[in-house]
Amino acid sequence: MARSLDRLYKGFRNLVSLSAMWSMKHPIYSVSSRSPSVRSMAVLPFSFSKPWDFSLPNPSWGPEMMQLYEHYNSMCEVETEGEEKQESSWKRLPGYNRLLKYATGGVYLSKMIQSKARLFTRNIREPGAGFEYVLFVNIKEQKCVCILQAGHLLEGPPGHVHGGAIATMIDTVTGCLASLSGAAMTANLNINYRSPIPLGSTVVMESFLDKKEGRKMFVSCKVTSPDGTKLHTEATALFLSINLNHLMGR
Ligand SMILES: CCCCCCCCCC(=O)SCCNC(=O)CCNC(=O)[C@H](O)C(C)(C)COP(=O)(O)OP(=O)(O)OC[C@H]1O[C@@H](n2cnc3c(N)ncnc32)[C@H](O)[C@@H]1OP(=O)(O)O
């Protein structure tokens, strides 16, 4: 089991480099089926034989979501300086509803639960209904950007996004950043909600690694309107890198 978890995090790191390859060749939803690390990392939300990459555009994405996706996706392309080509430090992270085909987890999980487990933010099948998002990371700058379009199933106050849904996404974005160099868990998350997010709207979530002290990673996150003029939410988080046995209840 510990080995499987290790594969999960290695796989997550692989995704960073794989995503660049995919973004260059997608028709929408196409995913290389040749990579064994990808095949082993996801189960299907639908009856397709390939893992479904939720981070690629679908018809529910509005113009702002598409525009921002294209903006950041174009930054992931290979940069050319004169004759020289160099890999961009931006990568799009593919998004699956499962990180491993066969879940691993605490020793208390039954096989039945494990087989049904799904990533919280990727378990709504109807396009546009829940969390529509795509993550981009800049490894050099230790920065993560998420473009989020919040669907109608995320309602909290009438017509606006639930604070828990916003917290979920902040945890996801900061968590991705903190996990780039290995397994990490949220120890602390502080959120200031500054202005409500209308349902159906698109927001930009930017996360930075502020400080690293041993196992501790201090990460901040800001949620704004696409043009950056409206601040919706601010957060700081503490992540602790963990030994994978920690998740095995040992
Ligand atoms: C790749 C997929 C992308 C998806 C991303 C999704 C990301 C989602 C991330 C999550 O949601 S994780 C789930 C929510 N988090 C948890 O369930 C964590 C539950 N808590 C724990 O498991 C442990 O408390 C934890 C691993 C966080 C820390 O336990 P440890 O035993 O490893 O640490 P320890 O208690 O020894 O503390 C180590 C240091 O951290 C400090 N510390 C620990 N918890 C703290 C806290 N809450 N606030 C401030 N400091 C804290 C602690 O004081 C100490 O400081 P010093 O070294 O300076 O003495």
The ligand as an SDF file (V2000), in Angstrom:
LIG
                    3D

 59 61  0  0  0  0  0  0  0  0999 V2000
   -2.2490   15.8950   -5.9820 C   0  0  0  0  0  0  0  0  0  0  0  0
   -3.6360   16.1470   -5.7410 C   0  0  0  0  0  0  0  0  0  0  0  0
   -4.0320   17.5300   -5.6770 C   0  0  0  0  0  0  0  0  0  0  0  0
   -5.1800   17.6560   -4.8350 C   0  0  0  0  0  0  0  0  0  0  0  0
   -4.8570   18.6350   -3.8100 C   0  0  0  0  0  0  0  0  0  0  0  0
   -5.7940   18.5020   -2.7050 C   0  0  0  0  0  0  0  0  0  0  0  0
   -5.0830   19.0230   -1.5160 C   0  0  0  0  0  0  0  0  0  0  0  0
   -5.9410   18.7230   -0.3690 C   0  0  0  0  0  0  0  0  0  0  0  0
   -5.0890   18.8390    0.8450 C   0  0  0  0  0  0  0  0  0  0  0  0
   -5.9430   18.4050    1.9730 C   0  0  0  0  0  0  0  0  0  0  0  0
   -7.0830   18.7050    2.0440 O   0  0  0  0  0  0  0  0  0  0  0  0
   -5.2120   17.4450    3.1760 S   0  0  0  0  0  0  0  0  0  0  0  0
   -6.6450   17.0470    4.1860 C   0  0  0  0  0  0  0  0  0  0  0  0
   -6.8240   18.0040    5.3160 C   0  0  0  0  0  0  0  0  0  0  0  0
   -5.7300   17.9080    6.2480 N   0  0  0  0  0  0  0  0  0  0  0  0
   -5.6550   16.9310    7.1440 C   0  0  0  0  0  0  0  0  0  0  0  0
   -6.5110   16.0840    7.2510 O   0  0  0  0  0  0  0  0  0  0  0  0
   -4.4480   16.9460    8.0340 C   0  0  0  0  0  0  0  0  0  0  0  0
   -4.7670   16.4200    9.4000 C   0  0  0  0  0  0  0  0  0  0  0  0
   -3.6290   16.6960   10.2780 N   0  0  0  0  0  0  0  0  0  0  0  0
   -2.5630   15.8910   10.2540 C   0  0  0  0  0  0  0  0  0  0  0  0
   -2.5280   14.8480    9.6150 O   0  0  0  0  0  0  0  0  0  0  0  0
   -1.3990   16.3070   11.0830 C   0  0  0  0  0  0  0  0  0  0  0  0
   -1.7990   17.1720   12.0970 O   0  0  0  0  0  0  0  0  0  0  0  0
   -0.3250   17.0270   10.2190 C   0  0  0  0  0  0  0  0  0  0  0  0
    0.2310   16.0650    9.1560 C   0  0  0  0  0  0  0  0  0  0  0  0
   -0.8420   18.2710    9.5490 C   0  0  0  0  0  0  0  0  0  0  0  0
    0.8270   17.4180   11.1590 C   0  0  0  0  0  0  0  0  0  0  0  0
    1.1600   16.3330   11.9520 O   0  0  0  0  0  0  0  0  0  0  0  0
    2.6720   15.9170   12.1440 P   0  0  0  0  0  0  0  0  0  0  0  0
    2.6830   14.8900   13.2330 O   0  0  0  0  0  0  0  0  0  0  0  0
    3.3080   15.5660   10.8660 O   0  0  0  0  0  0  0  0  0  0  0  0
    3.3340   17.2730   12.6540 O   0  0  0  0  0  0  0  0  0  0  0  0
    3.6070   17.7450   14.1400 P   0  0  0  0  0  0  0  0  0  0  0  0
    2.3280   17.7550   14.9210 O   0  0  0  0  0  0  0  0  0  0  0  0
    4.7540   16.9950   14.6590 O   0  0  0  0  0  0  0  0  0  0  0  0
    4.0090   19.2610   13.8890 O   0  0  0  0  0  0  0  0  0  0  0  0
    5.1520   19.5760   13.1040 C   0  0  0  0  0  0  0  0  0  0  0  0
    5.3380   21.0710   13.1880 C   0  0  0  0  0  0  0  0  0  0  0  0
    4.2210   21.7010   12.5470 O   0  0  0  0  0  0  0  0  0  0  0  0
    3.5210   22.5380   13.4630 C   0  0  0  0  0  0  0  0  0  0  0  0
    2.0810   22.3970   13.2420 N   0  0  0  0  0  0  0  0  0  0  0  0
    1.3900   21.2560   13.0810 C   0  0  0  0  0  0  0  0  0  0  0  0
    0.0880   21.5040   12.8890 N   0  0  0  0  0  0  0  0  0  0  0  0
   -0.0350   22.8410   12.9340 C   0  0  0  0  0  0  0  0  0  0  0  0
   -1.1260   23.7220   12.8010 C   0  0  0  0  0  0  0  0  0  0  0  0
   -2.3610   23.2670   12.5770 N   0  0  0  0  0  0  0  0  0  0  0  0
   -0.9040   25.0450   12.8870 N   0  0  0  0  0  0  0  0  0  0  0  0
    0.3520   25.5230   13.0970 C   0  0  0  0  0  0  0  0  0  0  0  0
    1.4440   24.7210   13.2140 N   0  0  0  0  0  0  0  0  0  0  0  0
    1.2530   23.4130   13.1490 C   0  0  0  0  0  0  0  0  0  0  0  0
    3.8980   21.9960   14.8310 C   0  0  0  0  0  0  0  0  0  0  0  0
    3.7640   22.9880   15.8250 O   0  0  0  0  0  0  0  0  0  0  0  0
    5.3440   21.6070   14.6090 C   0  0  0  0  0  0  0  0  0  0  0  0
    6.1310   22.7860   14.5940 O   0  0  0  0  0  0  0  0  0  0  0  0
    7.6240   22.7900   15.1460 P   0  0  0  0  0  0  0  0  0  0  0  0
    8.3750   21.7570   14.3250 O   0  0  0  0  0  0  0  0  0  0  0  0
    8.1100   24.1940   14.9270 O   0  0  0  0  0  0  0  0  0  0  0  0
    7.5240   22.4050   16.5900 O   0  0  0  0  0  0  0  0  0  0  0  0
  1  2  1  0
  2  3  1  0
  3  4  1  0
  4  5  1  0
  5  6  1  0
  6  7  1  0
  7  8  1  0
  8  9  1  0
  9 10  1  0
 10 11  2  0
 10 12  1  0
 12 13  1  0
 13 14  1  0
 14 15  1  0
 15 16  1  0
 16 17  2  0
 16 18  1  0
 18 19  1  0
 19 20  1  0
 20 21  1  0
 21 22  2  0
 21 23  1  0
 23 24  1  0
 23 25  1  0
 25 26  1  0
 25 27  1  0
 25 28  1  0
 28 29  1  0
 29 30  1  0
 30 31  2  0
 30 32  1  0
 30 33  1  0
 33 34  1  0
 34 35  2  0
 34 36  1  0
 34 37  1  0
 37 38  1  0
 38 39  1  0
 39 40  1  0
 39 54  1  0
 40 41  1  0
 41 42  1  0
 41 52  1  0
 42 43  1  0
 42 51  1  0
 43 44  2  0
 44 45  1  0
 45 46  1  0
 45 51  2  0
 46 47  1  0
 46 48  2  0
 48 49  1  0
 49 50  2  0
 50 51  1  0
 52 53  1  0
 52 54  1  0
 54 55  1  0
 55 56  1  0
 56 57  2  0
 56 58  1  0
 56 59  1  0
M  END
$$$$
